[in-house]
Amino acid sequence: MADVKLTNVNKTYSNGAHAVRGVNMDIANGEFIVFVGPSGCGKSTLLRMVAGLESVTEGDIHIDDQRINDVSPSERNVAMVFQNYALYPHMSVRGNMSYGLKNRGDSKEEINNKVVAAAKTLHIEEFLDRRPNQLSGGQRQRVAMGRAIVRNPKVFLFDEPLSNLDAKLRVQMRIEIKKLQRKMGVTSIYVTHDQTEAMTLADRLAVINNGQIEQMGKPIELYKDPKTLFVASFIGSPQINLIPVRFDGKLLKSGNLEVKGFNNLPEGENLALGIRPEHLRIDDKGPLSFRIDLVEQHGADNLIYGTLIDAATEEGHDLEICLRVNQKQEPKIGETLKLEYDHENALIFNKETGLRLV
Ligand code: ADP
């Protein structure tokens, strides 16, 4: 178990790509940290630097009190789980799980005890003598995790470990990884582009954009209190509704739409009013007019997609928005409704700087 500290970490590849820019982070012993962001934002590069699979161009990485920039991957006491499992195809499950331990000279008995214990924890005991190609994707990923667990590392590193699994299995494995991490209490860093995975797994998550940490915090903090338009848009599914607006000193305006209740905003600015789907509700007295295009029934609730009448995007297109309602509310496609929104949960952003104002 260990603390991990990143200090002004930068990575520039030999082709000049500045993939990671000045990242600072303190990870406490036992924390589950998720790096999340769109493809190409630098999250895998950052993880691979902690693993020792990429060099650090500038800055320092510490595990506990040891600076590990120049320590070889095998001596960092970290274990990584990859998206493609990275198992040896010609070895049995037992062989794959034992391999690292044999290399470091553990006794046969010790190895056997550790492998059997990890296999039990991961429910793969009965597959110990099979080869990886005789297992399902989910079982292979358990073997990859087993191989990491038996090494009893200070830090677990996960690089999109669930991306090759189907949706149902992904949810199941997500829950198991979380439970396992809780039980073992090992400091973990997990990379994903999937915001649901990030929200559900993380003690704290770092939203990464263009090589930099855009914001770091508990999942619910980032959801409720995003500091930027990027974080507000990236976290939350369906995505937050963003209505382009300007402020005339009294009202927020978008096309013919006028919204009261705001002050202390910069006048005439290029703003966006952000409202999450669950903060909209059907209300005859509401200020927003909405025409329904599609109703998605998710069981417990319905997602209603449609057009915000009178609002205008910069390009003059209709503005599509989404609201989440109870499953009992199932309005008809083509119907026009009035909507009210929760003022206390509405967010306002400066679209030019990307920063949140309210
Ligand atoms: P992510 O994991 O968020 O998808 P990566 O860390 O893989 O992003 O990549 C970050 C940036 O660094 C991207 O622009 C990518 O093209 C670049 N990059 C990644 N690996 C290399 C490499 N080996 N050589 C050069 N550029 C790379």
Residues whose N, C-alpha, C, O or C-beta is under 5 A from the ligand:
A	BS01	ADP	Y13 N15 A17 A19 P38 S39 G40 C41 G42 K43 S44 T45
